[in-house]
Each structure stands twice: as structure tokens, then as C-alpha cells.
Amino acid sequence: MFVVVIPEMSEERRVDVTKLARKVAEEGRVAIRHTRREAIDLLKKSGKESGLPEDEVSKGEKEIQKLTDLYIKKVDELLAAKEKEIMTI
């Protein structure tokens, strides 16, 4: 059996890892917003094709926006927790 000893991260390395976590979180937010844009475009297109009333399309857009806000909030919460974990010595 091997035992590997990993030294503690320096403060500088912790800051670098935190920056990397922020970058990954921002990429997640961008992906969520991109998915929102695709979903709204699809909703509008299918709404026109099927003759869906404008108020139904509007309700769908609002629901998509609520889901987008929810998942971006989750990304932000996870980022905050991970930053705290990284910076804890």
C-alpha cells in the first residue's frame, strides 16, 4: 500500500484555483443562457406554426426565464460554497 502525502496549497495557488472555479461557473451560466435562448426561439417558432395564442407563448417564455434564474442561482450558490472550501485552510 502506498501513501501519498500532498502538501497544503499556498495562498497564491488557492487564489488561482478560485479563479478557475469562477471561470467554470461563468461558462455554466453562459450555457444556461444559451439554452434559454434556444428554448424561447423554439417556443416562438412552434407557437407560430401551431397557431398558439400569444399569451401562451408569453407564459412559456416567463416559465423558461424562471427556470433559467433558478439554475443560475444554483450555479452561484455552488460557486460560493466551492470558493469557501478552497480558501479554507
C-alpha positions as CSV (number, residue, x, y, z in Angstrom):
1,M,0.0,0.0,0.0
2,F,1.3,3.4,-1.0
3,V,0.7,6.6,1.0
4,V,0.9,9.8,-1.0
5,V,1.4,13.0,1.0
6,I,0.0,16.0,-0.7
7,P,1.3,19.4,0.6
8,E,-1.2,22.1,1.5
9,M,-1.9,24.6,-1.2
10,S,-0.3,28.0,-0.9
11,E,-2.4,31.1,-0.8
12,E,-1.4,32.0,-4.3
13,R,-2.5,28.6,-5.6
14,R,-5.8,28.9,-3.7
15,V,-6.5,32.2,-5.5
16,D,-5.6,30.6,-8.9
17,V,-8.0,27.7,-8.2
18,T,-10.7,30.1,-7.1
19,K,-10.3,32.0,-10.4
20,L,-10.6,28.7,-12.3
21,A,-13.8,27.9,-10.4
22,R,-15.2,31.3,-11.3
23,K,-14.4,30.7,-15.0
24,V,-16.1,27.3,-15.0
25,A,-19.1,28.8,-13.2
26,E,-19.3,31.6,-15.8
27,E,-19.2,29.0,-18.6
28,G,-22.1,27.2,-16.9
29,R,-24.1,30.4,-16.8
30,V,-23.4,31.1,-20.4
31,A,-24.5,27.6,-21.4
32,I,-27.7,28.1,-19.4
33,R,-28.5,31.4,-21.1
34,H,-27.7,29.8,-24.5
35,T,-30.2,27.0,-23.7
36,R,-32.8,29.6,-22.7
37,R,-32.3,31.4,-26.0
38,E,-32.8,28.2,-27.9
39,A,-35.8,27.2,-25.9
40,I,-37.5,30.6,-26.5
41,D,-36.7,30.5,-30.2
42,L,-38.2,27.0,-30.5
43,L,-41.3,28.1,-28.5
44,K,-41.9,31.1,-30.7
45,K,-41.4,29.0,-33.9
46,S,-43.7,26.2,-32.8
47,G,-46.2,28.8,-31.5
48,K,-46.4,30.4,-34.9
49,E,-46.6,27.0,-36.7
50,S,-49.4,25.7,-34.4
51,G,-51.3,28.9,-34.0
52,L,-50.6,29.0,-30.3
53,P,-52.0,32.3,-28.7
54,E,-49.5,35.0,-27.9
55,D,-50.4,34.9,-24.2
56,E,-49.5,31.2,-24.1
57,V,-46.1,31.9,-25.7
58,S,-45.6,34.7,-23.2
59,K,-46.4,32.4,-20.3
60,G,-43.9,29.8,-21.7
61,E,-41.2,32.5,-22.0
62,K,-41.8,33.5,-18.4
63,E,-41.5,29.9,-17.3
64,I,-38.3,29.4,-19.2
65,Q,-36.9,32.6,-17.6
66,K,-37.9,31.4,-14.1
67,L,-36.1,28.1,-14.7
68,T,-33.1,30.0,-16.1
69,D,-33.0,32.2,-13.0
70,L,-33.3,29.1,-10.7
71,Y,-30.4,27.3,-12.3
72,I,-28.1,30.4,-12.5
73,K,-28.8,30.9,-8.8
74,K,-27.8,27.2,-8.1
75,V,-24.5,27.8,-10.1
76,D,-23.9,30.9,-8.0
77,E,-24.6,29.0,-4.7
78,L,-22.3,26.2,-5.7
79,L,-19.6,28.6,-6.7
80,A,-19.8,30.4,-3.3
81,A,-19.6,27.1,-1.5
82,K,-16.6,25.9,-3.5
83,E,-14.8,29.2,-3.1
84,K,-15.3,29.0,0.7
85,E,-14.0,25.4,0.6
86,I,-10.9,26.3,-1.5
87,M,-10.0,29.3,0.7
88,T,-10.4,27.4,4.0
89,I,-7.0,26.4,5.3
